[in-house]
Amino acid sequence: MAEQTQQQQSADAELVVSKKKTNKIFPIVLAVIVIVGLFFGIRAIIWNKHHTETDDAQLEGNVSPVIPRVSGYVTALRVADNQVVKKGDTLLVLDQKDLLSKIEQAQAALDNANANLDVIKANVNSSRQSVASFRSNTLAVQAQIQAARIRARRAAQDFDRYANLIKDHSITQQQYDQAEADKETAAAQLQVVQNQRGQASSQTESSVLQTRATTEQIKVAQAQVKQRQADLDFANLQLSYTAILAPESGTVSKRNVQQGQFVTAGQALFSLVLSDEIWVVGNFKETQLEKMRTGQDADIDVDAFPDDKFKGTVQSISGATGARFALLPPDNSTGNFVKVVQRIPVKIVLDKNDAHNKNIGFLRAGMNVTVTVNFDNK
């Protein structure tokens, strides 16, 4: 019994000593925790004054859809999924038979229009020759009229003299009758050639009008030739569209076409992810943009390459929030207003010359990244 009491007293003494030791350690641990907390808290506050960060960011790139300009069956498909192509490479070829037939038709129509133009030009030359001939005839008739007038005047004068002589019986009646007949004949000849002049003038005027009309037909024929030439050029242009070329260098993605398939103009066949540029779009909260400016440096952590830190520069800040480009943008005037912190897209270009960006060629559009912008370097 005495031994138990002694053991109990010894245990109580040890418990008292242990509590005293605990009471001395606790303030020390608490002080260490407070100091560490203050250190990291102050550090975070200072860091947040000079930096801002978001993990709502992705890599972006130029994606060009490959769309045919003409319809037809695919006769040759020369690319596969994820194949790297260069600018100007042939991606696929469409059937050309229908377009070749249209080219032949357009060529035949052009030849016909040229032949028609040649015929009209020949008619114009013939009409001009006719005009020249009629004008020459008119001049000849005018000369004949002049001669007929002289003869008529002379015959009239002779008849007047013979009329005076017949009164004195100086000439015979036969001579008088002959003078009268000559007068009438000369007058009739003058009338005939005057009528011929009218006909010649009418023919000349008609030929001139016909020449003018034929000349106008040349303009119409020339316009038809231009139209037929345009049709031929368009048919050749359509034929050139049957070979679809790569607009830029890049990687073929999401191929939706097979050889032998009929495709229509405007149908998206596949996409070409261009390899000329990759950038980052960071969706920062509107409360993070107070100190953000273009030209500031940015550190980019790509989830696919956790050991690499890429360098970039803020190139531009979007002119509107991302919600403004949604299919149904929010309208606060409806009365159901709930204040939500909006996000602003910020474009950040990668520094391709940075030695740390060794894996920049392996980056792909759509990868998740974390962006940290430094406010102090601008």
Secondary structure, 3 states (H helix, E strand, C coil): CHHHHHHHHHHHHHHHHHHHHHHHHHHHHHHHHHHHHHHHHHHHHHHHHHEEEEEEEEEEEEEEEECCCCCEEEEEECCCCCCEECCCCEEEEECCHHHHHHHHHHHHHHHHHHHHHHHHHHHHHHHHHHHHHHHHHHHHHHHHHHHHHHHHHHHHHHHHHHHHHHHCCCCCHHHHHHHHHHHHHHHHHHHHHHHHHHHHHHHHHHHHHHHHHHHHHHHHHHHHHHHHHHHHHHHHHHHHCCEEECCCCEEEECCCCCCCCEECCCCCCEEEEEEEEEEEEEEEEHHHCCCCCCCCEEEEEECCEEEEEEEEEEEEECCCCHHHHCCCCCCHHHCCCCCCCCEEEEEEEECCCCCCCCCHHHCCCCCEEEEEEECCCC
